[in-house]
Amino acid sequence: LAGQLERQMSDAERAKERHLEKCRTTVKRMLQYQLVHAFETFVLACDKHKEAKETARKLLARMQNGKLAAAFECFVDGVESLKEQKEKVQHTLGRWKNRPLALAFDSWQEGIEVQRQEAKDDGFHLAQRELASQLDEMKSDAERARERHLAKCRETVKRMLQ
């Protein structure tokens, strides 16, 4: 029974490790996708920013009037700062929109942790019950053996006294 119990425990540990590995790979895949998407977005934003700056520089180089060029430069800076503010607001709103998804993922992780703990506790209690039953069996076997031994001793003493 002890060997069977050990095999069951090792099978449960292997199943637990496989489950953990699947969870790890899933999370890694999700993070990798998010990183790729974020990097692609960053590259596109950088390219657009470079193009806008280059266009502005070309226009300014063509302009002859210094005051007009300064006013135009101020205008370009204002437009760029408005774009940055708009992107920040969109980013913040995006996080707010994804808030339920983040909460759901956190809840899922918490549920998985609870399930792991329950499985661990169930396995411990099962092992504890099996060991207790084995101990009771061994005690009863030992008691029977002791009774048999005492009976033999009494019989031997009886024979000796007769």
C-alpha positions in Angstrom: 0.0 0.0 0.0 2.9 2.4 0.8 4.3 1.8 -2.7 1.0 2.4 -4.3 0.5 5.6 -2.2 4.0 6.8 -3.3 3.1 6.1 -6.9 -0.2 8.0 -6.6 1.6 10.9 -4.9 4.3 10.9 -7.7 1.6 10.8 -10.4 -0.2 13.7 -8.7 3.1 15.6 -8.6 3.8 15.0 -12.2 0.3 16.0 -13.2 0.8 19.2 -11.1 4.1 19.9 -12.8 2.6 19.4 -16.3 -0.3 21.8 -15.4 2.1 24.4 -14.1 4.3 24.1 -17.2 1.2 24.6 -19.5 0.3 27.7 -17.4 3.8 29.1 -17.7 4.0 28.6 -21.5 0.5 30.2 -21.9 1.5 33.2 -19.9 4.9 33.5 -21.7 3.1 33.3 -25.0 0.6 36.0 -24.0 3.4 38.2 -22.8 5.4 37.6 -25.9 2.4 38.6 -28.1 1.9 41.8 -26.0 5.6 42.7 -26.3 5.6 42.2 -30.1 2.5 44.3 -30.4 3.9 47.0 -28.2 7.2 47.1 -30.1 5.4 47.3 -33.5 3.3 50.1 -32.2 6.4 51.9 -30.9 8.2 51.5 -34.3 5.2 52.8 -36.2 4.9 55.8 -33.9 8.6 56.5 -34.2 8.4 56.3 -38.0 5.4 58.7 -38.1 7.2 61.1 -35.8 10.3 61.1 -37.9 8.3 61.7 -41.1 6.5 64.6 -39.5 9.7 66.2 -38.3 11.4 65.7 -41.7 8.4 67.4 -43.5 8.5 70.3 -41.0 12.3 70.7 -41.5 11.9 70.8 -45.3 9.2 73.4 -45.1 11.2 75.5 -42.8 14.3 75.3 -45.0 12.2 76.6 -47.9 10.9 79.5 -45.9 12.9 82.7 -46.2 11.3 84.8 -43.6 12.7 84.1 -40.1 9.7 85.3 -38.2 7.4 83.2 -40.3 9.7 80.2 -39.8 9.7 80.8 -36.0 5.9 81.0 -35.9 5.6 77.8 -38.0 8.1 76.0 -35.7 6.0 77.1 -32.7 2.9 75.7 -34.5 4.6 72.4 -35.3 5.7 72.0 -31.7 2.1 72.8 -30.5 0.7 70.2 -32.9 3.2 67.6 -31.7 2.4 68.3 -28.0 -1.3 67.9 -28.8 -0.6 64.6 -30.5 1.4 63.4 -27.5 -1.4 64.4 -25.1 -3.9 62.6 -27.3 -1.8 59.5 -27.3 -1.4 59.6 -23.5 -5.2 60.0 -23.1 -5.9 57.1 -25.6 -3.3 54.9 -23.7 -5.0 55.7 -20.4 -8.5 55.0 -21.8 -7.1 51.8 -23.3 -6.0 50.6 -19.9 -9.4 51.5 -18.5 -11.1 49.5 -21.2 -8.8 46.5 -20.6 -9.4 46.7 -16.8 -12.1 44.0 -16.8 -9.7 41.7 -18.8 -7.0 42.3 -16.3 -9.3 41.7 -13.4 -10.6 38.5 -15.0 -7.0 37.3 -15.6 -6.1 38.0 -11.9 -9.3 36.1 -10.8 -8.3 33.2 -13.0 -4.8 33.1 -11.5 -6.3 33.2 -8.0 -8.7 30.4 -8.8 -5.9 28.3 -10.2 -3.9 28.9 -6.9 -7.0 27.9 -4.8 -7.4 24.7 -6.9 -3.7 23.8 -6.4 -4.0 24.3 -2.7 -7.2 22.3 -2.5 -5.6 19.5 -4.5 -2.6 19.6 -2.2 -4.7 19.5 0.9 -6.9 16.7 -0.4 -3.8 14.6 -1.2 -2.4 15.2 2.3 -5.7 14.2 3.9 -6.0 11.1 1.8 -2.5 10.1 2.6 -3.1 10.8 6.3 -6.3 8.6 6.3 -4.5 5.8 4.4 -1.6 5.8 6.8 -3.9 5.8 9.8 -5.8 2.8 8.5 -2.5 1.0 7.8 -1.4 1.8 11.3 -4.6 0.5 12.8 -4.2 -2.7 10.7 -0.7 -3.1 11.9 -1.7 -2.6 15.5 -4.5 -5.2 15.2 -2.1 -7.6 13.6 0.4 -7.0 16.4 -2.3 -7.5 19.0 -3.4 -10.8 17.4 0.2 -12.0 17.3 0.7 -11.1 21.0 -2.5 -12.9 21.9 -1.4 -16.0 20.0 2.0 -15.9 21.7 0.4 -15.5 25.1 -1.9 -18.4 24.4 1.1 -20.6 23.4 2.9 -19.5 26.5 -0.1 -20.4 28.8 -0.4 -23.8 27.1 3.2 -24.5 27.5 3.1 -23.5 31.2 0.0 -25.7 31.7 1.8 -28.7 30.1 4.8 -28.1 32.3 2.6 -28.0 35.5 0.7 -31.2 34.6 
